[in-house]
Amino acid sequence: MFGKTKQPDNTSHWIRHEHILRSDHYECARCHVKKDRPTNACPNCGAVMKSTKSDPQWVDELEMFDAILGD
């Protein structure tokens, strides 16, 4: 009545979690499911993936190692 309603956007992106001592994993920004590798669509929520963004968790891990080793 008051104009067109916007259709729900079925797109999202992968968040790449980078690590030092273990392999990277990918998380869907929409439903937060974690996978070993990115795909074109999320197998859990069905969102079409447009891009990949990085979350360098290795920086936090490196700070932890520095604190443990006293460097």
C-alpha positions as CSV (number, residue, x, y, z in Angstrom):
1,M,0.0,0.0,0.0
2,F,2.7,2.5,0.9
3,G,5.2,1.4,-1.6
4,K,7.2,-1.6,-2.5
5,T,8.5,-3.8,0.3
6,K,12.1,-4.8,0.0
7,Q,12.7,-8.4,-0.6
8,P,14.9,-10.2,1.9
9,D,18.5,-10.1,0.7
10,N,19.8,-13.7,0.4
11,T,23.4,-12.7,0.2
12,S,26.2,-12.8,2.7
13,H,30.0,-13.3,3.0
14,W,32.5,-15.7,4.5
15,I,34.6,-14.5,7.4
16,R,38.0,-16.1,7.2
17,H,39.5,-16.8,10.6
18,E,43.3,-17.0,10.2
19,H,45.4,-18.9,12.7
20,I,49.1,-19.5,13.4
21,L,49.4,-23.2,14.3
22,R,46.1,-24.6,12.8
23,S,44.3,-24.3,9.5
24,D,42.1,-21.4,8.7
25,H,38.3,-21.8,9.0
26,Y,35.4,-19.9,7.4
27,E,32.3,-18.6,9.2
28,C,29.1,-17.6,7.5
29,A,28.3,-14.0,8.5
30,R,24.6,-14.7,8.4
31,C,24.1,-17.9,10.3
32,H,27.6,-18.3,11.9
33,V,28.1,-21.9,10.7
34,K,31.8,-22.8,10.5
35,K,33.4,-24.7,7.5
36,D,36.9,-25.7,6.5
37,R,36.7,-24.0,3.1
38,P,34.5,-21.4,1.4
39,T,31.7,-22.4,-1.0
40,N,29.5,-20.4,-3.3
41,A,26.5,-20.7,-1.0
42,C,26.2,-21.5,2.7
43,P,25.2,-25.1,3.2
44,N,23.3,-24.2,6.3
45,C,21.2,-21.1,5.5
46,G,21.5,-21.1,1.7
47,A,22.9,-17.5,1.4
48,V,24.8,-16.7,-1.7
49,M,28.3,-15.7,-0.8
50,K,29.5,-12.5,-2.5
51,S,33.0,-12.1,-0.9
52,T,35.4,-13.1,1.9
53,K,36.5,-10.9,4.7
54,S,39.4,-11.6,7.0
55,D,39.6,-11.9,10.8
56,P,43.3,-12.2,11.6
57,Q,43.0,-14.2,14.9
58,W,46.7,-15.1,14.6
59,V,47.5,-11.6,15.9
60,D,45.8,-12.4,19.2
61,E,47.4,-15.8,19.3
62,L,50.8,-14.3,18.7
63,E,50.3,-11.9,21.7
64,M,49.4,-14.9,23.8
65,F,52.6,-16.6,22.9
66,D,54.6,-13.4,23.6
67,A,53.0,-13.2,27.1
68,I,53.8,-16.9,27.8
69,L,57.4,-16.6,26.6
70,G,58.0,-13.2,28.2
71,D,59.1,-11.4,25.0
